Amino acid sequence: MFERSMQQAPKSFRKHLVELLPALSRFAWSLCRGDRKADDLVQATCERALTRWAQFEPETKMESWLFSIMHSIWKNELRHSGVQERAKVHLEAEPGNIDGERIGVGKIYLSQVLSKLNELPSEQAAALTLVCLEGQSYRQASEILNIPQGTLESRIARGRIALGRALEAGSPRTGKDGELSNSGGRS
């Protein structure tokens, strides 16, 4: 059935789905926080989208539609398992990718942000990921998460505050000149 549904999906639909895989992967990571489960969630989302492509309404952003599918699958899996796992996001710098001190410092800071994002409650992490990383509007993100916009805004505000505090209390910082400093105080 899946293969037949996939073949019936228009080529433009399938192409757009492939283009959105990186965004789907990032959102899956923010929900699952684990590589195998995140990959499985992306695969389940793609499978559901391809088997139900006819339900997609062209006036809707495909990205929002896919995020809604993914969030729904994730919530169903949580209900089914009865346990919400909080795995860690692992960010490893590849040796060939660091071509300067500034890029290195940026990767360190990004690693710190992702690590602290991983420590937030999953509701806040999902809201921040959709709005701040994926560029969804508040309206779109609230629809994806199936929550009122005010609740989304509250989660984002609390998440930003918690993330800022965690980063301030955290390890090395960069100074005004972009250099890494190990002092606990402000630069």
KEFIVEX-997021 format. One record per residue: residue number from 1; residue in three letters; x, y, z of N, C-alpha, C in turn. Coordinates in steps of 0.1 Angstrom, whole numbers, plus 5000, padded with zeros to 4 digits. Layout:
<sites>
SITE  resi  resn  n.c1  n.c2  n.c3  ca.c1  ca.c2  ca.c3  c.c1  c.c2  c.c3
SITE   NUM   Ala     X     Y     Z      X      Y      Z     X     Y     Z
...
</sites>
This chain:
<sites>
SITE  resi  resn  n.c1  n.c2  n.c3  ca.c1  ca.c2  ca.c3  c.c1  c.c2  c.c3
SITE     1   Met  5008  4988  5000   5000   5000   5000  5009  5013  5000
SITE     2   Phe  5019  5012  5008   5028   5024   5009  5034  5027  4996
SITE     3   Glu  5040  5017  4989   5046   5020   4976  5036  5026  4966
SITE     4   Arg  5024  5020  4966   5014   5025   4957  5011  5040  4960
SITE     5   Ser  5009  5043  4973   5006   5057   4976  5017  5066  4973
SITE     6   Met  5029  5061  4975   5041   5070   4972  5041  5072  4957
SITE     7   Gln  5039  5062  4949   5039   5064   4935  5028  5073  4930
SITE     8   Gln  5017  5074  4937   5006   5082   4933  5008  5097  4937
SITE     9   Ala  5017  5099  4947   5020   5113   4951  5027  5120  4939
SITE    10   Pro  5022  5132  4937   5029   5140   4926  5044  5142  4928
SITE    11   Lys  5051  5142  4917   5065   5143   4917  5069  5156  4925
SITE    12   Ser  5062  5167  4923   5065   5180   4929  5063  5178  4945
SITE    13   Phe  5053  5170  4949   5051   5168   4963  5063  5160  4969
SITE    14   Arg  5067  5150  4962   5078   5141   4967  5091  5149  4967
SITE    15   Lys  5093  5158  4957   5105   5166   4957  5106  5176  4968
SITE    16   His  5094  5182  4971   5094   5192   4982  5096  5185  4995
SITE    17   Leu  5091  5173  4997   5092   5165   5009  5107  5162  5011
SITE    18   Val  5114  5159  5001   5129   5156   5002  5136  5169  5006
SITE    19   Glu  5132  5180  5000   5139   5193   5004  5137  5197  5018
SITE    20   Leu  5126  5192  5024   5123   5196   5038  5129  5186  5048
SITE    21   Leu  5136  5176  5044   5141   5166   5053  5151  5172  5064
SITE    22   Pro  5160  5181  5060   5168   5187   5071  5160  5194  5082
SITE    23   Ala  5150  5201  5078   5141   5208   5088  5134  5197  5097
SITE    24   Leu  5129  5187  5090   5122   5176   5097  5131  5170  5107
SITE    25   Ser  5144  5168  5103   5154   5161   5112  5156  5170  5124
SITE    26   Arg  5158  5183  5122   5160   5192   5133  5149  5192  5143
SITE    27   Phe  5136  5192  5138   5125   5192   5147  5124  5179  5154
SITE    28   Ala  5127  5168  5147   5127   5154   5154  5137  5154  5165
SITE    29   Trp  5148  5160  5163   5159   5160   5173  5154  5167  5186
SITE    30   Ser  5147  5178  5183   5142   5186   5195  5131  5179  5202
SITE    31   Leu  5124  5170  5196   5113   5162   5202  5119  5150  5209
SITE    32   Cys  5127  5142  5201   5131   5129   5206  5144  5129  5214
SITE    33   Arg  5153  5138  5209   5166   5140   5216  5174  5127  5215
SITE    34   Gly  5172  5119  5205   5180   5107   5203  5181  5104  5189
SITE    35   Asp  5193  5099  5184   5194   5097   5170  5185  5087  5163
SITE    36   Arg  5184  5075  5169   5176   5065   5163  5161  5068  5163
SITE    37   Lys  5157  5073  5175   5143   5077   5176  5140  5089  5167
SITE    38   Ala  5149  5098  5166   5146   5110   5157  5145  5105  5142
SITE    39   Asp  5154  5097  5138   5154   5092   5125  5141  5084  5122
SITE    40   Asp  5137  5076  5132   5125   5068   5130  5113  5078  5129
SITE    41   Leu  5113  5089  5137   5102   5098   5136  5101  5105  5123
SITE    42   Val  5113  5109  5117   5113   5115   5104  5108  5105  5094
SITE    43   Gln  5112  5092  5095   5107   5082   5085  5092  5080  5086
SITE    44   Ala  5087  5079  5099   5072   5078   5101  5065  5090  5095
SITE    45   Thr  5070  5101  5097   5064   5114   5092  5063  5113  5077
SITE    46   Cys  5074  5110  5070   5075   5109   5056  5065  5098  5051
SITE    47   Glu  5065  5087  5057   5056   5076   5053  5041  5081  5054
SITE    48   Arg  5038  5087  5065   5024   5092   5067  5021  5103  5057
SITE    49   Ala  5030  5112  5054   5027   5122   5044  5025  5116  5030
SITE    50   Leu  5033  5107  5027   5032   5101   5013  5020  5092  5012
SITE    51   Thr  5015  5086  5023   5003   5078   5022  4990  5087  5023
SITE    52   Arg  4992  5099  5028   4981   5108   5029  4983  5121  5021
SITE    53   Trp  4990  5120  5011   4994   5133   5004  4981  5140  4999
SITE    54   Ala  4971  5133  4996   4959   5139   4990  4952  5148  5001
SITE    55   Gln  4955  5146  5014   4949   5154   5024  4956  5168  5025
SITE    56   Phe  4967  5169  5019   4975   5182   5020  4967  5192  5012
SITE    57   Glu  4965  5204  5019   4958   5215   5013  4969  5225  5007
SITE    58   Pro  4969  5227  4994   4979   5236   4988  4981  5250  4994
SITE    59   Glu  4970  5255  5000   4972   5269   5006  4979  5268  5020
SITE    60   Thr  4982  5256  5025   4989   5254   5037  5004  5252  5033
SITE    61   Lys  5013  5257  5042   5027   5255   5040  5030  5240  5042
SITE    62   Met  5037  5234  5033   5039   5220   5035  5048  5217  5047
SITE    63   Glu  5057  5226  5050   5065   5224   5062  5057  5224  5074
SITE    64   Ser  5047  5233  5076   5039   5233   5087  5030  5220  5088
SITE    65   Trp  5025  5216  5077   5018   5203   5076  5026  5191  5081
SITE    66   Leu  5038  5191  5076   5047   5180   5080  5051  5180  5095
SITE    67   Phe  5053  5193  5100   5056   5194   5114  5044  5190  5123
SITE    68   Ser  5032  5193  5118   5020   5188   5126  5019  5173  5126
SITE    69   Ile  5022  5167  5114   5022   5152   5114  5032  5147  5124
SITE    70   Met  5044  5152  5123   5055   5147   5132  5051  5149  5146
SITE    71   His  5046  5160  5150   5042   5163   5164  5031  5153  5168
SITE    72   Ser  5022  5151  5160   5011   5141   5163  5017  5127  5165
SITE    73   Ile  5025  5123  5156   5031   5109   5158  5039  5108  5171
SITE    74   Trp  5047  5119  5174   5055   5119   5186  5046  5118  5198
SITE    75   Lys  5035  5126  5199   5026   5126   5210  5020  5112  5211
SITE    76   Asn  5016  5106  5200   5010   5092   5201  5020  5082  5206
SITE    77   Glu  5033  5083  5202   5043   5074   5207  5045  5076  5222
SITE    78   Leu  5045  5088  5226   5047   5091   5241  5035  5085  5249
SITE    79   Arg  5023  5086  5244   5012   5081   5250  5013  5065  5250
SITE    80   His  5017  5060  5239   5018   5045   5238  5029  5040  5247
SITE    81   Ser  5040  5046  5248   5051   5041   5256  5049  5044  5271
SITE    82   Gly  5042  5055  5274   5039   5059   5287  5051  5066  5294
SITE    83   Val  5062  5067  5286   5074   5072   5292  5080  5083  5283
SITE    84   Gln  5083  5094  5288   5089   5105   5280  5104  5104  5282
SITE    85   Glu  5112  5100  5271   5126   5099   5273  5132  5112  5269
SITE    86   Arg  5143  5115  5276   5150   5128   5274  5165  5124  5271
SITE    87   Ala  5167  5121  5258   5181   5117   5254  5189  5130  5251
SITE    88   Lys  5201  5129  5250   5210   5140   5248  5213  5142  5233
SITE    89   Val  5214  5155  5229   5218   5158   5215  5233  5158  5216
SITE    90   His  5239  5152  5206   5254   5151   5205  5258  5159  5193
SITE    91   Leu  5266  5169  5196   5272   5177   5185  5287  5175  5185
SITE    92   Glu  5292  5169  5174   5306   5166   5173  5311  5174  5162
SITE    93   Ala  5322  5182  5164   5328   5190   5154  5337  5180  5145
SITE    94   Glu  5336  5181  5133   5344   5173   5124  5357  5181  5122
SITE    95   Pro  5369  5175  5123   5381   5182   5122  5383  5190  5110
SITE    96   Gly  5378  5186  5099   5380   5193   5086  5371  5206  5085
SITE    97   Asn  5361  5207  5094   5351   5218   5093  5356  5230  5100
SITE    98   Ile  5365  5229  5109   5369   5241   5116  5381  5248  5109
SITE    99   Asp  5378  5259  5102   5388   5265   5094  5392  5279  5100
SITE   100   Gly  5389  5281  5113   5394   5293   5119  5389  5294  5133
SITE   101   Glu  5395  5303  5141   5392   5305   5155  5377  5309  5156
SITE   102   Arg  5373  5318  5148   5359   5323   5149  5349  5312  5147
SITE   103   Ile  5351  5304  5137   5342   5292   5134  5343  5283  5146
SITE   104   Gly  5355  5280  5151   5356   5271   5163  5349  5276  5175
SITE   105   Val  5350  5289  5178   5343   5295   5189  5328  5294  5187
SITE   106   Gly  5323  5297  5174   5309   5296   5171  5304  5282  5173
SITE   107   Lys  5312  5272  5169   5307   5258   5171  5307  5255  5186
SITE   108   Ile  5316  5260  5194   5316   5257   5208  5303  5263  5214
SITE   109   Tyr  5300  5276  5210   5288   5283   5215  5276  5275  5211
SITE   110   Leu  5275  5271  5198   5263   5264   5193  5262  5251  5201
SITE   111   Ser  5273  5244  5204   5272   5232   5212  5266  5235  5225
SITE   112   Gln  5271  5246  5231   5266   5249   5245  5251  5252  5244
SITE   113   Val  5246  5260  5234   5232   5263   5232  5224  5250  5230
SITE   114   Leu  5228  5242  5222   5221   5229   5219  5220  5220  5232
SITE   115   Ser  5231  5220  5239   5232   5212   5251  5222  5218  5262
SITE   116   Lys  5222  5231  5263   5213   5237   5273  5198  5236  5268
SITE   117   Leu  5196  5237  5255   5183   5235   5249  5178  5221  5252
SITE   118   Asn  5187  5212  5252   5183   5198   5255  5179  5196  5270
SITE   119   Glu  5183  5205  5278   5180   5204   5293  5166  5211  5296
SITE   120   Leu  5161  5218  5286   5148   5224   5289  5136  5214  5288
SITE   121   Pro  5125  5217  5294   5114   5208   5292  5110  5206  5277
SITE   122   Ser  5106  5195  5273   5104   5192   5259  5094  5202  5252
SITE   123   Glu  5084  5207  5260   5075   5216   5254  5081  5229  5251
SITE   124   Gln  5090  5234  5259   5098   5246   5257  5107  5244  5245
SITE   125   Ala  5114  5233  5245   5124   5230   5235  5117  5229  5221
SITE   126   Ala  5106  5223  5220   5099   5222   5208  5094  5235  5203
SITE   127   Ala  5089  5244  5212   5084   5257   5208  5096  5266  5203
SITE   128   Leu  5107  5265  5210   5119   5273   5206  5124  5268  5193
SITE   129   Thr  5125  5255  5191   5130   5250   5178  5121  5254  5167
SITE   130   Leu  5108  5253  5168   5100   5257   5157  5101  5272  5153
SITE   131   Val  5101  5280  5163   5101   5295   5161  5115  5300  5158
SITE   132   Cys  5124  5297  5167   5138   5303   5166  5147  5296  5156
SITE   133   Leu  5146  5283  5154   5155   5276   5145  5148  5273  5131
SITE   134   Glu  5135  5270  5131   5129   5267   5119  5121  5279  5113
SITE   135   Gly  5120  5290  5120   5115   5302   5114  5099  5302  5113
SITE   136   Gln  5093  5293  5120   5078   5293   5119  5073  5305  5126
SITE   137   Ser  5061  5310  5122   5055   5321   5129  5049  5315  5142
SITE   138   Tyr  5045  5324  5151   5038   5320   5163  5025  5312  5160
SITE   139   Arg  5018  5318  5150   5005   5312   5147  5008  5298  5141
SITE   140   Gln  5018  5296  5132   5020   5283   5126  5025  5273  5137
SITE   141   Ala  5034  5278  5145   5039   5269   5156  5028  5265  5165
SITE   142   Ser  5019  5274  5169   5008   5270   5178  4999  5260  5171
SITE   143   Glu  4997  5261  5158   4989   5251   5151  4996  5238  5150
SITE   144   Ile  5009  5238  5148   5017   5226   5147  5016  5218  5160
SITE   145   Leu  5018  5226  5171   5018   5219   5185  5004  5218  5190
SITE   146   Asn  4994  5223  5183   4980   5222   5187  4978  5228  5201
SITE   147   Ile  4983  5240  5203   4981   5247   5216  4977  5261  5212
SITE   148   Pro  4971  5268  5222   4968   5283   5219  4981  5291  5217
SITE   149   Gln  4980  5301  5209   4992   5310   5207  4997  5316  5220
SITE   150   Gly  4989  5319  5229   4993   5325   5242  5002  5315  5249
SITE   151   Thr  4998  5302  5249   5006   5291   5256  5019  5290  5249
SITE   152   Leu  5019  5290  5236   5032   5290   5228  5041  5301  5232
SITE   153   Glu  5036  5313  5232   5044   5325   5236  5049  5324  5250
SITE   154   Ser  5041  5319  5259   5046   5317   5273  5057  5306  5273
SITE   155   Arg  5056  5296  5266   5066   5285   5266  5079  5291  5260
SITE   156   Ile  5078  5299  5249   5090   5305   5243  5096  5315  5253
SITE   157   Ala  5088  5323  5259   5094   5333   5269  5101  5325  5280
SITE   158   Arg  5095  5316  5286   5101   5308   5297  5113  5301  5292
SITE   159   Gly  5113  5295  5280   5124   5288   5274  5136  5297  5272
SITE   160   Arg  5133  5309  5266   5144   5318   5264  5151  5323  5277
SITE   161   Ile  5142  5326  5287   5148   5330   5300  5156  5319  5306
SITE   162   Ala  5151  5306  5306   5159   5295   5311  5171  5292  5303
SITE   163   Leu  5171  5293  5290   5182   5291   5282  5193  5302  5284
SITE   164   Gly  5188  5314  5285   5198   5325   5288  5205  5324  5301
SITE   165   Arg  5197  5320  5312   5203   5318   5325  5213  5306  5325
SITE   166   Ala  5209  5295  5318   5217   5284   5317  5230  5287  5310
SITE   167   Leu  5230  5295  5300   5242   5299   5292  5251  5308  5300
SITE   168   Glu  5244  5317  5308   5252   5326   5316  5259  5319  5327
SITE   169   Ala  5252  5309  5333   5258   5301   5344  5268  5291  5339
SITE   170   Gly  5268  5288  5326   5276   5278   5320  5290  5281  5319
SITE   171   Ser  5297  5273  5311   5311   5272   5310  5317  5284  5302
SITE   172   Pro  5327  5282  5294   5334   5293   5288  5326  5302  5280
SITE   173   Arg  5330  5314  5279   5323   5325   5272  5332  5331  5262
SITE   174   Thr  5326  5339  5253   5335   5346   5244  5335  5361  5248
SITE   175   Gly  5346  5367  5247   5347   5381   5250  5342  5390  5238
SITE   176   Lys  5344  5403  5240   5339   5413   5230  5347  5411  5217
SITE   177   Asp  5359  5406  5218   5367   5404   5206  5365  5390  5199
SITE   178   Gly  5356  5382  5205   5353   5369   5200  5362  5358  5205
SITE   179   Glu  5372  5362  5214   5381   5351   5219  5374  5344  5231
SITE   180   Leu  5377  5331  5232   5371   5323   5242  5378  5327  5255
SITE   181   Ser  5370  5329  5266   5376   5332   5279  5370  5322  5289
SITE   182   Asn  5379  5318  5298   5374   5307   5308  5369  5314  5321
SITE   183   Ser  5369  5327  5321   5364   5333   5334  5349  5331  5335
SITE   184   Gly  5345  5330  5348   5331   5328   5351  5323  5341  5350
SITE   185   Gly  5330  5353  5350   5324   5366   5350  5321  5370  5336
SITE   186   Arg  5314  5381  5335   5311   5387   5322  5323  5393  5316
SITE   187   Ser  5324  5392  5302   5335   5398   5295  5332  5413  5293
</sites>
